[in-house]
Amino acid sequence: MTNTNLAPGSVWRLHHGDHEIARLTVTDNDWPWLRATVEALPGFEGFRPLFAEHEQAVEEEDWEQADLSYFRIRDALTMTFPDGSPVAEFLLHIHADDTAGWRWHDEPFDGR
C-alpha cells in the first residue's frame, strides 16, 4: 500500500495556534525527507526569520544554535498531514526560495 501523504501534489499544512500559515505541496519524496513548495499565508512572514536563523546555524554547523532555533519553531508551530490529522514531531526547513524539506515521526521525540 502506498502512503498518499508522500505523493507529489499532497498538501501538508503549517499552523500557528488555530491559524493555517503555510501550505507545503510535496514535490519529491527522498526518504526520509519530503521536499515541497511553500505557499505562505497570512501570519507566516513573522516566522520567516526563524527559519532563516535555523538554516544559517545548520550551514555554519552551529548545532547548539540549530537546536535552539528548532525548539523555537516547534514551540510556536504545528503541522498537519494532508488529511488534517496532527503530525506528532517534525524537523522542517523552509528556505528563502519558498521551498521546504522536512521529516517527521509518528510520536514526539524524547529529551525535551
Salt bridges, closest charged atoms under 4 A:
GLU20 OE2 - ARG13 NE 3.64
GLU20 OE2 - ARG23 NE 2.73
GLU39 OE2 - ARG23 NH1 3.55
GLU45 OE1 - ARG48 NE 2.91
GLU53 OE2 - ARG72 NH1 2.97
GLU55 OE2 - HIS95 ND1 2.55
ASP75 OD2 - ARG112 NH2 3.07
GLU89 OE2 - ARG74 NE 2.96
ASP98 OD1 - ARG48 NH1 2.98
